[in-house]
Amino acid sequence: MYDVLLESGPSMPKDLYDRYARRADEPKTKRTVRTYLRKLEQYELVKCEGVGPSRRCAARRSRR
């Protein structure tokens, strides 16, 4: 998910899932992907803004 965000830039979760599903051999469910996205946000690797369908997420660059 993080790699997809890095490559695609800021995206809505639906678009992000579609890109992820095309890349994965056996993609996880949309629900699982939303959980992963929330975890990435908690780890401050992803920043999401907005609410509902207009929500947009973007990968944060490494702080190293």
MDTraj code that builds the backbone (N, CA, C; nanometers):
import mdtraj as md
import numpy as np

residues = "MET TYR ASP VAL LEU LEU GLU SER GLY PRO SER MET PRO LYS ASP LEU TYR ASP ARG TYR ALA ARG ARG ALA ASP GLU PRO LYS THR LYS ARG THR VAL ARG THR TYR LEU ARG LYS LEU GLU GLN TYR GLU LEU VAL LYS CYS GLU GLY VAL GLY PRO SER ARG ARG CYS ALA ALA ARG ARG SER ARG ARG".split()
xyz = np.array([
    [0.0823, -0.1187, 0.0000],
    [0.0000, 0.0000, 0.0000],
    [0.0868, 0.1251, 0.0000],
    [0.1893, 0.1238, 0.0843],
    [0.2765, 0.2412, 0.0928],
    [0.3462, 0.2655, -0.0407],
    [0.3943, 0.1605, -0.1032],
    [0.4618, 0.1745, -0.2330],
    [0.3668, 0.2285, -0.3390],
    [0.2433, 0.1825, -0.3356],
    [0.1443, 0.2307, -0.4323],
    [0.1216, 0.3801, -0.4125],
    [0.1125, 0.4233, -0.2864],
    [0.0949, 0.5664, -0.2592],
    [0.2160, 0.6477, -0.3023],
    [0.3349, 0.5944, -0.2799],
    [0.4556, 0.6658, -0.3221],
    [0.4560, 0.6870, -0.4736],
    [0.4164, 0.5851, -0.5472],
    [0.4188, 0.5920, -0.6931],
    [0.3063, 0.6780, -0.7503],
    [0.1886, 0.6697, -0.6895],
    [0.0720, 0.7367, -0.7480],
    [0.0489, 0.8774, -0.6956],
    [0.1069, 0.9110, -0.5820],
    [0.0807, 1.0414, -0.5221],
    [-0.0499, 1.0384, -0.4444],
    [-0.0942, 1.1542, -0.3946],
    [-0.2168, 1.1584, -0.3144],
    [-0.3346, 1.0953, -0.3891],
    [-0.4080, 1.0097, -0.3181],
    [-0.5175, 0.9362, -0.3809],
    [-0.6320, 0.9174, -0.2835],
    [-0.7501, 0.8971, -0.3392],
    [-0.8655, 0.8590, -0.2587],
    [-0.8536, 0.7088, -0.2329],
    [-0.9005, 0.6611, -0.1167],
    [-0.8865, 0.5187, -0.0840],
    [-0.9407, 0.4240, -0.1912],
    [-1.0509, 0.4588, -0.2567],
    [-1.1060, 0.3714, -0.3607],
    [-1.0072, 0.3563, -0.4757],
    [-0.9504, 0.4675, -0.5199],
    [-0.8526, 0.4625, -0.6290],
    [-0.7272, 0.3878, -0.5857],
    [-0.6879, 0.4099, -0.4621],
    [-0.5708, 0.3430, -0.4076],
    [-0.5920, 0.1912, -0.4075],
    [-0.7103, 0.1485, -0.3634],
    [-0.7391, 0.0049, -0.3620],
    [-0.7353, -0.0525, -0.5027],
    [-0.7933, 0.0178, -0.5984],
    [-0.7942, -0.0310, -0.7368],
    [-0.6520, -0.0507, -0.7894],
    [-0.5636, 0.0445, -0.7615],
    [-0.4231, 0.0317, -0.8058],
    [-0.3544, -0.0845, -0.7358],
    [-0.3798, -0.0962, -0.6052],
    [-0.3211, -0.2052, -0.5277],
    [-0.3683, -0.3414, -0.5814],
    [-0.4986, -0.3553, -0.6069],
    [-0.5546, -0.4831, -0.6519],
    [-0.4976, -0.5251, -0.7873],
    [-0.4691, -0.4278, -0.8742],
    [-0.4090, -0.4619, -1.0041],
    [-0.2673, -0.5157, -0.9874],
    [-0.1958, -0.4676, -0.8866],
    [-0.0569, -0.5097, -0.8662],
    [-0.0439, -0.6415, -0.7922],
    [-0.1370, -0.6700, -0.7017],
    [-0.1261, -0.7870, -0.6144],
    [-0.1742, -0.9135, -0.6853],
    [-0.1041, -1.0236, -0.6610],
    [-0.1461, -1.1518, -0.7156],
    [-0.2750, -1.1990, -0.6475],
    [-0.2807, -1.1835, -0.5164],
    [-0.3993, -1.2203, -0.4387],
    [-0.4322, -1.1031, -0.3466],
    [-0.5029, -1.0018, -0.3974],
    [-0.5283, -0.8825, -0.3170],
    [-0.6146, -0.9104, -0.1939],
    [-0.5856, -0.8384, -0.0886],
    [-0.6650, -0.8456, 0.0341],
    [-0.7996, -0.7783, 0.0095],
    [-0.8928, -0.7961, 0.1005],
    [-1.0239, -0.7335, 0.0865],
    [-1.0125, -0.5830, 0.1089],
    [-1.1138, -0.5105, 0.0630],
    [-1.1144, -0.3651, 0.0821],
    [-1.1096, -0.3307, 0.2307],
    [-1.1794, -0.4078, 0.3121],
    [-1.1814, -0.3828, 0.4562],
    [-1.0414, -0.3972, 0.5152],
    [-0.9708, -0.4999, 0.4786],
    [-0.8344, -0.5226, 0.5279],
    [-0.7428, -0.4098, 0.4830],
    [-0.7575, -0.3659, 0.3607],
    [-0.6741, -0.2577, 0.3090],
    [-0.7013, -0.1281, 0.3861],
    [-0.8276, -0.1014, 0.4206],
    [-0.8588, 0.0177, 0.5012],
    [-0.7921, 0.0083, 0.6382],
    [-0.7892, -0.1114, 0.6952],
    [-0.7221, -0.1313, 0.8239],
    [-0.5729, -0.1038, 0.8098],
    [-0.5113, -0.1547, 0.7041],
    [-0.3688, -0.1298, 0.6798],
    [-0.3428, 0.0206, 0.6647],
    [-0.4306, 0.0878, 0.5946],
    [-0.4145, 0.2311, 0.5723],
    [-0.4200, 0.3077, 0.7043],
    [-0.5119, 0.2689, 0.7925],
    [-0.5193, 0.3332, 0.9244],
    [-0.3918, 0.3080, 1.0046],
    [-0.3375, 0.1883, 0.9959],
    [-0.2127, 0.1564, 1.0664],
    [-0.0975, 0.2406, 1.0128],
    [-0.0884, 0.2526, 0.8816],
    [0.0162, 0.3361, 0.8225],
    [0.0020, 0.4802, 0.8690],
    [-0.1206, 0.5251, 0.8860],
    [-0.1447, 0.6611, 0.9344],
    [-0.1002, 0.6734, 1.0804],
    [-0.1267, 0.5716, 1.1618],
    [-0.0831, 0.5725, 1.3020],
    [0.0690, 0.5751, 1.3129],
    [0.1363, 0.5075, 1.2227],
    [0.2832, 0.5036, 1.2222],
    [0.3428, 0.6279, 1.1559],
    [0.2562, 0.7200, 1.1157],
    [0.2952, 0.8454, 1.0508],
    [0.3705, 0.8241, 0.9196],
    [0.3356, 0.7174, 0.8487],
    [0.3919, 0.6922, 0.7165],
    [0.2999, 0.7462, 0.6085],
    [0.1725, 0.7671, 0.6458],
    [0.0705, 0.8150, 0.5537],
    [-0.0080, 0.9253, 0.6228],
    [-0.0449, 1.0257, 0.5455],
    [-0.1298, 1.1322, 0.5995],
    [-0.2590, 1.1343, 0.5192],
    [-0.3723, 1.1256, 0.5901],
    [-0.5026, 1.1284, 0.5250],
    [-0.5789, 1.2514, 0.5719],
    [-0.6460, 1.3158, 0.4776],
    [-0.7250, 1.4347, 0.5083],
    [-0.8620, 1.4205, 0.4450],
    [-0.9610, 1.4796, 0.5088],
    [-1.0964, 1.4761, 0.4570],
    [-1.1783, 1.3673, 0.5230],
    [-1.3037, 1.3597, 0.4810],
    [-1.3969, 1.2641, 0.5394],
    [-1.4746, 1.1959, 0.4273],
    [-1.5046, 1.0701, 0.4475],
    [-1.5885, 0.9971, 0.3528],
    [-1.5235, 0.9787, 0.2171],
    [-1.6059, 0.9824, 0.1125],
    [-1.5550, 0.9542, -0.0220],
    [-1.4527, 1.0559, -0.0725],
    [-1.4505, 1.1739, -0.0141],
    [-1.3556, 1.2756, -0.0612],
    [-1.2222, 1.2703, 0.0138],
    [-1.2061, 1.1737, 0.1025],
    [-1.0822, 1.1587, 0.1794],
    [-0.9657, 1.1315, 0.0844],
    [-0.8524, 1.1956, 0.1098],
    [-0.7324, 1.1759, 0.0267],
    [-0.6161, 1.1378, 0.1169],
    [-0.5375, 1.0428, 0.0724],
    [-0.4227, 0.9955, 0.1491],
    [-0.2959, 1.0140, 0.0662],
    [-0.1879, 1.0461, 0.1359],
    [-0.0593, 1.0648, 0.0696],
    [0.0498, 1.0022, 0.1564],
    [0.1486, 0.9438, 0.0913],
    [0.2623, 0.8856, 0.1629],
    [0.3532, 0.9977, 0.2107],
    [0.4028, 0.9815, 0.3307],
    [0.5032, 1.0747, 0.3820],
    [0.6388, 1.0167, 0.3497],
    [0.7306, 1.1012, 0.3172],
    [0.8684, 1.0557, 0.2877],
    [0.9368, 1.0186, 0.4180],
    [1.0327, 0.9322, 0.4102],
    [1.1091, 0.8885, 0.5255],
    [1.1736, 1.0061, 0.5957],
    [1.1791, 1.0008, 0.7277],
    [1.2391, 1.1101, 0.8048],
    [1.3846, 1.0835, 0.8360],
    [1.4460, 0.9875, 0.7716],
    [1.5874, 0.9536, 0.7986],
    [1.6800, 1.0548, 0.7404],
])
top = md.Topology()
chain = top.add_chain()
for i, resn in enumerate(residues, 1):
    res = top.add_residue(resn, chain, resSeq=i)
    for name in ("N", "CA", "C"):
        top.add_atom(name, md.element.get_by_symbol(name[0]), res)
traj = md.Trajectory(xyz[None], top)
